[in-house]
Amino acid sequence: MAEKAYVITDLGPGDGGKGGVVEAITEKVRARVVVKEGGAQGSHGVVLSDGRKFNFSQWGCGTFQGVPTYISSRFVMSPIGLLNEADALGKVGITNAFELLSAAPDCVCATPYHQVWSQLYEISLKDRPHGTVGTGVGKAWQLATAEPELTIRSEMLTDRDKVRNILEKQRNFVCDMYGHLTRDDVLPQDIPYLTRNLSALANDFAVDDIADRICLVGRNLRIQEMRDVVRPAGNIVVERSHGVLTDAETGFKPHVSSLRTLPIFTRRLLAYHGFSGKVVNLGVHRAYEIRHGAGPIPTEDAALRELLLPHSHKDSNRWQGDVRVGALDLMLLAHALSACDGSIQFDGICLTWFDQILLNGIWNVCSAYSINRNIILPFTKLDTRMLGLVKPLLTQYGLPTRENNKEFLLETCKEVFESTFNLPVKLISFGPCREDKQFL
């Protein structure tokens, strides 16, 4: 029987620093497998002390350690993405990537037609962006729920005829919705994206090529029942993508994912497949707020981006939008914890990206909002409209310019999170490598 399952949950909108946390915890607890949940779209970064680094998408962040990855039924897989990622892993020394991977038989597969759908939908919104990574993961999940016969699942990947047939149906489905779009239906700067995606839909020969590449994955991917993964002895780590603030139901609409991101769904999945060990829920959050593109971030401060992100791989792109940062917002964190049924559901929090805070010597924290001269405190019910009207009230913590500033920051973090949320701080990250993570 598995001993413990360490479930890692991003308590923001994503980009919380899960990669380094998962890698460090996987090593610390000697996990025998990393279970993936969410979607094939994030870039969970891992940096090793020998200089190697990689932004993982579908393989788990214990891969450098040789820890195998299991793709669960609550993960939207991209078969073509797997081929690309395996090739990239080979260039950093992981030449046996598929030997370290297995997947549930009913895992939903995202295809290029889901990607086309996602991108055409986003540009059709013009200047009212929803926000998307643009890979089609959310659309694949939507379609699997609404039109299951149009969905490829991992157990089908060796059946080329079936895969090709479903791909053709997906192409027709997207054509019916967006094949009519013209240049007048999008912003001028999005015309190249319109042209490219409509060309992909019109390409009759692409279906065969996509089917061939998808089925190549089927010949390399081992299918395994989850019960055979979670029941044997040893610790496991559940690596989840997305963040609680983008949960399909409890996030700030319309800037949400199609997926459910709350840890209760992971707990149910583990129990359903026979896991009876202890579940350790750990939240993850940066030392400040970060968000790609559209969506609320009340503490946003353009000046902080240069101060806090000089070495980050988080770049702007058309689909996610500009990277925005702001002071750590305890109001948003309280909302995320409430969505998860409170801080009592968590065993602790892991705080990341404190390296620049140390360098700058100042940590800004929002502990309340004001609106129309009224003070709003943590755990007040929030919505998207309200967040557009509030003024954040900031507390500035100055760090001593001496050798013990890490210790000062550790004590400050414990005071802030334990007094506000009764939530213990379990890990603080002062840099990109595992050695920069300090467990408490």
VENWOBEL-V157383 format. One record per pair of residues at least 12 apart in sequence whose C-alpha atoms are under 7 Angstrom apart, sorted by the first residue. I is the first residue (numbers start at 0). J is the second residue. D is the distance in whole Angstrom. If there is no record, write none. Layout:
{{I/J/D} {I/J/D}}
This chain:
{{0/230/5} {0/231/5} {0/232/4} {1/229/6} {1/230/5} {1/231/5} {1/232/4} {1/233/5} {1/234/6} {1/274/7} {1/276/6} {2/232/6} {2/233/5} {2/234/5} {2/276/5} {2/277/7} {3/234/5} {3/235/6} {3/276/5} {3/277/5} {3/278/6} {3/279/7} {4/234/6} {4/235/5} {4/236/6} {4/237/7} {4/277/6} {4/278/5} {4/279/6} {5/235/6} {5/236/5} {5/237/6} {5/278/6} {5/279/5} {5/280/6} {6/236/6} {6/237/5} {6/238/7} {6/279/6} {6/280/5} {6/281/6} {7/237/6} {7/238/6} {7/239/6} {7/280/6} {7/281/5} {7/282/6} {7/283/7} {8/239/6} {8/242/7} {8/262/7} {8/281/6} {8/282/5} {8/283/6} {9/241/7} {9/242/5} {9/243/6} {9/282/6} {9/283/5} {9/284/6} {10/242/6} {10/243/5} {10/244/7} {10/282/6} {10/283/6} {10/284/6} {10/332/7} {10/335/6} {11/242/5} {11/243/6} {11/244/5} {11/284/6} {11/332/7} {12/241/7} {12/242/5} {12/243/6} {12/244/5} {12/245/5} {12/290/7} {13/241/5} {13/242/4} {15/283/6} {15/284/5} {15/285/5} {16/284/7} {16/285/7} {16/351/6} {17/43/6} {17/283/7} {18/43/4} {18/44/5} {18/45/6} {18/60/6} {19/44/6} {19/45/5} {19/431/7} {19/433/7} {21/60/6} {21/238/7} {22/60/5} {22/61/5} {23/433/5} {25/61/6} {25/236/6} {28/234/7} {29/234/7} {30/233/7} {30/234/5} {30/235/5} {30/236/6} {31/66/6} {31/233/6} {31/234/6} {31/235/6} {32/66/6} {32/67/5} {32/68/6} {32/235/5} {32/236/7} {33/59/6} {33/61/7} {33/66/7} {33/67/6} {33/68/5} {33/69/6} {33/235/6} {33/236/5} {33/237/6} {33/238/7} {34/68/6} {34/69/5} {34/70/6} {34/71/7} {34/236/6} {34/237/5} {34/238/6} {35/59/7} {35/69/6} {35/70/5} {35/71/6} {35/74/6} {35/237/6} {35/238/5} {35/239/6} {36/70/7} {36/71/6} {36/73/5} {36/74/4} {36/238/6} {36/239/5} {36/240/6} {37/73/6} {37/74/4} {37/75/6} {37/239/6} {37/240/5} {37/241/7} {38/74/5} {38/75/5} {38/76/6} {38/136/6} {38/240/6} {39/56/6} {39/57/5} {39/75/6} {39/76/6} {39/77/6} {39/136/7} {40/56/6} {40/132/7} {40/134/6} {41/56/5} {41/240/7} {42/54/5} {42/55/5} {42/56/5} {43/55/5} {43/56/6} {45/60/7} {46/431/6} {46/432/5} {47/432/5} {48/432/6} {51/91/7} {57/81/7} {67/99/4} {67/100/6} {68/99/6} {68/100/5} {68/101/7} {69/100/6} {69/101/5} {69/102/5} {70/101/6} {70/102/4} {70/103/6} {71/102/6} {71/103/5} {71/106/7} {71/225/7} {72/103/6} {72/105/6} {72/106/4} {74/106/6} {75/106/6} {75/107/5} {75/108/6} {75/109/6} {75/136/6} {75/140/7} {76/106/7} {76/107/6} {76/108/5} {76/109/6} {77/108/5} {77/109/5} {77/110/6} {78/108/7} {78/213/6} {78/216/6} {79/212/7} {79/213/6} {82/216/7} {97/219/6} {97/220/6} {100/220/7} {100/221/7} {101/220/6} {101/221/5} {101/222/6} {101/223/6} {102/221/6} {102/222/5} {102/223/6} {103/222/6} {103/223/5} {103/224/6} {103/225/6} {104/152/7} {104/153/5} {104/154/5} {104/222/6} {104/223/7} {104/224/7} {105/152/5} {105/153/6} {105/154/6} {106/152/5} {106/153/5} {107/150/7} {107/151/6} {107/152/5} {107/153/7} {108/139/7} {108/151/6} {108/152/5} {108/153/7} {109/135/6} {109/136/6} {109/139/5} {112/169/6} {112/170/6} {113/135/4} {113/138/6} {113/139/6} {114/133/6} {114/134/5} {114/135/4} {115/196/6} {116/135/7} {116/173/6} {117/133/6} {117/134/7} {117/135/5} {117/138/6} {118/133/6} {119/177/7} {119/193/7} {122/185/6} {122/189/7} {123/184/6} {123/185/5} {125/185/6} {125/186/6} {128/293/6} {129/253/6} {129/254/5} {129/293/6} {130/254/6} {130/292/6} {130/293/5} {130/318/6} {130/319/6} {131/318/5} {131/319/5} {132/318/5} {132/319/5} {133/318/6} {137/256/6} {137/257/5} {137/258/7} {140/257/7} {141/257/7} {149/165/6} {149/168/6} {149/169/6} {150/165/7} {151/165/7} {156/213/7} {156/214/5} {156/217/4} {157/214/5} {157/217/5} {157/218/6} {159/210/6} {159/214/6} {162/210/6} {163/206/7} {163/207/7} {163/210/5} {166/206/7} {167/206/7} {170/200/6} {174/200/7} {178/197/7} {225/272/6} {226/272/5} {226/273/6} {229/274/6} {230/273/7} {230/274/6} {241/260/7} {242/260/6} {243/260/5} {243/261/6} {243/335/6} {244/335/6} {246/258/6} {246/259/5} {246/260/5} {246/261/7} {247/259/5} {249/338/6} {251/382/6} {251/383/5} {252/383/7} {254/293/7} {254/294/5} {261/339/6} {262/339/7} {279/346/6} {280/345/5} {280/346/5} {281/345/6} {281/346/6} {281/347/5} {281/348/5} {281/349/7} {282/345/7} {282/347/6} {282/348/5} {282/349/6} {283/348/6} {283/349/5} {283/350/6} {284/349/6} {284/350/5} {284/351/6} {285/350/5} {285/351/5} {285/352/6} {286/327/6} {286/350/6} {286/351/6} {286/352/6} {286/353/6} {287/325/6} {287/326/5} {287/327/4} {288/324/5} {288/325/5} {288/326/6} {288/327/5} {288/328/7} {289/322/7} {289/323/6} {289/324/4} {289/325/7} {290/322/6} {290/323/5} {290/324/6} {291/319/5} {291/320/5} {291/321/6} {291/322/4} {291/323/6} {292/319/5} {292/320/4} {292/321/5} {292/322/6} {295/383/7} {295/386/6} {297/386/6} {297/391/7} {298/325/5} {298/326/5} {298/328/7} {298/391/6} {299/323/7} {299/324/5} {299/325/4} {300/324/6} {300/325/5} {301/324/7} {303/324/6} {303/325/6} {304/323/7} {304/324/6} {307/355/6} {326/363/5} {326/364/5} {326/365/6} {327/363/6} {327/364/5} {327/365/6} {328/364/6} {328/365/5} {328/366/7} {329/365/6} {329/366/5} {329/377/7} {330/366/6} {330/367/6} {330/377/5} {330/378/7} {333/377/6} {333/378/5} {334/378/6} {342/420/6} {342/422/6} {347/422/6} {347/423/5} {347/424/6} {347/425/6} {348/422/7} {348/423/6} {348/424/5} {348/425/6} {348/426/7} {349/424/6} {349/425/6} {349/426/5} {349/427/6} {350/426/6} {350/427/5} {350/428/6} {351/427/6} {351/428/5} {352/428/6} {352/429/6} {352/430/6} {353/428/6} {353/429/5} {354/429/5} {354/430/5} {360/397/6} {360/398/5} {361/395/7} {361/396/6} {361/397/5} {361/398/6} {362/395/6} {362/396/5} {362/397/7} {363/393/6} {363/394/6} {363/395/5} {363/396/6} {364/393/5} {364/394/5} {364/395/6} {365/391/6} {365/392/5} {365/393/4} {365/394/6} {366/392/6} {366/393/6} {367/391/6} {367/392/5} {368/389/6} {368/390/5} {368/391/4} {368/392/5} {369/389/6} {369/390/5} {369/391/6} {369/392/7} {370/388/7} {370/389/5} {370/390/6} {424/439/7} {425/438/6} {425/439/5} {426/438/4} {426/439/6}}
